Amino acid sequence: MGFDVRGIRRMSTDLRQAGQKAGPIVELVVRKATLDVERDAKTGVPVDTGNLRATISSDVQATAGSVSGEVGPTANYGLFVELGTSKMAPQPYMGPALDRNAPAFEQAMAQIVDRL
């Protein structure tokens, strides 16, 4: 009894090539999404002195096999503003920014998958 593995080998090659083609496009989509979330967070953050808004930034890291984006403030009180404290009501700005931009990000990623 024998097995014909030509189809599996071809599929493996196709998947590898698809990943190589998708990498740069995925990186662009992640960069755009992180910048969009950053912009919306800066627009929605409550402003007293402007320090919290000024510390919101984004960063994208791309390696051979993955892309990740991070957005948030470096001000040490940013989380307290977002989630509130026992003495202060929450004033979310990061969560809503992410929620507003998630559908476009998901749609762009789905389009990449459909093209490949």
Secondary structure, DSSP 8 states (H G I E B T S, - for coil): -----HHHHHHHHHHHHHHHHHHHHHHHHHHHHHHHHHHHHHHHS--SSSHHHHHEEEEEEE-SS-EEEEEEE-STTHHHHHH--SSS----SHHHHHHHHHHHHHHHHHHHHHH-
